[in-house]
Amino acid sequence: MCARHGCSARQPIAAVHGITEDEVISDVLLADAAVKRLVEPEERAEAVAYLRTPQASFITGSSLTMDGGWTAH
């Protein structure tokens, strides 16, 4: 199992568009997300913990996207 934390380029986006990093989060990253907040570290940990259980043994070669519904937009 490989758990990889995603990344976002808040500083470069802010610099290019002349907005603050907080505005990048609210106006860019969360604008089209169904859940209007960033994922909490505990939520990521719970997903990883689940993937390590026998109940998740049939999940292979897949990515678990935790983006608050952004990709569904």
One Martini backbone bead per residue (centre of mass of N, CA, C, O) as a GRO file, in nm:
protein
   73
    1MET     BB    1   0.097   0.035   0.021
    2CYS     BB    2   0.019   0.376  -0.088
    3ALA     BB    3   0.052   0.695   0.066
    4ARG     BB    4  -0.047   1.010  -0.081
    5HIS     BB    5   0.004   1.339  -0.073
    6GLY     BB    6  -0.118   1.600  -0.188
    7CYS     BB    7  -0.109   1.901  -0.391
    8SER     BB    8  -0.065   2.262  -0.381
    9ALA     BB    9  -0.028   2.588  -0.556
   10ARG     BB   10  -0.074   2.858  -0.383
   11GLN     BB   11   0.155   3.061  -0.426
   12PRO     BB   12   0.163   3.079  -0.739
   13ILE     BB   13  -0.133   3.158  -0.772
   14ALA     BB   14  -0.126   3.414  -0.601
   15ALA     BB   15   0.095   3.563  -0.762
   16VAL     BB   16  -0.038   3.565  -1.046
   17HIS     BB   17  -0.334   3.687  -0.928
   18GLY     BB   18  -0.312   3.876  -0.671
   19ILE     BB   19  -0.362   3.682  -0.418
   20THR     BB   20  -0.432   3.515  -0.154
   21GLU     BB   21  -0.416   3.211  -0.007
   22ASP     BB   22  -0.707   3.218   0.102
   23GLU     BB   23  -0.833   3.280  -0.180
   24VAL     BB   24  -0.743   3.022  -0.313
   25ILE     BB   25  -0.910   2.838  -0.139
   26SER     BB   26  -1.198   2.974  -0.171
   27ASP     BB   27  -1.190   3.060  -0.499
   28VAL     BB   28  -1.054   2.784  -0.614
   29LEU     BB   29  -1.052   2.507  -0.453
   30LEU     BB   30  -1.372   2.544  -0.328
   31ALA     BB   31  -1.577   2.649  -0.541
   32ASP     BB   32  -1.647   2.336  -0.674
   33ALA     BB   33  -1.706   2.210  -0.409
   34ALA     BB   34  -1.929   2.045  -0.211
   35VAL     BB   35  -1.715   2.072   0.011
   36LYS     BB   36  -1.628   2.371   0.204
   37ARG     BB   37  -1.341   2.208   0.263
   38LEU     BB   38  -1.078   2.071   0.397
   39VAL     BB   39  -0.910   1.811   0.470
   40GLU     BB   40  -0.848   1.623   0.739
   41PRO     BB   41  -0.607   1.438   0.882
   42GLU     BB   42  -0.803   1.230   1.013
   43GLU     BB   43  -0.942   1.146   0.747
   44ARG     BB   44  -0.694   1.028   0.614
   45ALA     BB   45  -0.628   0.822   0.838
   46GLU     BB   46  -0.894   0.662   0.815
   47ALA     BB   47  -0.851   0.566   0.525
   48VAL     BB   48  -0.587   0.416   0.573
   49ALA     BB   49  -0.691   0.228   0.793
   50TYR     BB   50  -0.900   0.087   0.617
   51LEU     BB   51  -0.698  -0.020   0.391
   52ARG     BB   52  -0.566  -0.218   0.628
   53THR     BB   53  -0.804  -0.396   0.619
   54PRO     BB   54  -0.977  -0.681   0.539
   55GLN     BB   55  -1.223  -0.526   0.403
   56ALA     BB   56  -0.994  -0.404   0.179
   57SER     BB   57  -0.861  -0.651   0.011
   58PHE     BB   58  -1.003  -0.580  -0.288
   59ILE     BB   59  -0.829  -0.325  -0.293
   60THR     BB   60  -0.665  -0.252  -0.604
   61GLY     BB   61  -0.510  -0.023  -0.796
   62SER     BB   62  -0.614   0.241  -0.640
   63SER     BB   63  -0.774   0.553  -0.597
   64LEU     BB   64  -0.830   0.783  -0.328
   65THR     BB   65  -1.044   1.047  -0.347
   66MET     BB   66  -1.005   1.355  -0.140
   67ASP     BB   67  -1.212   1.644  -0.255
   68GLY     BB   68  -1.519   1.717  -0.188
   69GLY     BB   69  -1.624   1.687  -0.509
   70TRP     BB   70  -1.448   1.825  -0.732
   71THR     BB   71  -1.436   1.597  -0.963
   72ALA     BB   72  -1.758   1.596  -1.005
   73HIS     BB   73  -1.771   1.877  -1.159
   0.00000   0.00000   0.00000
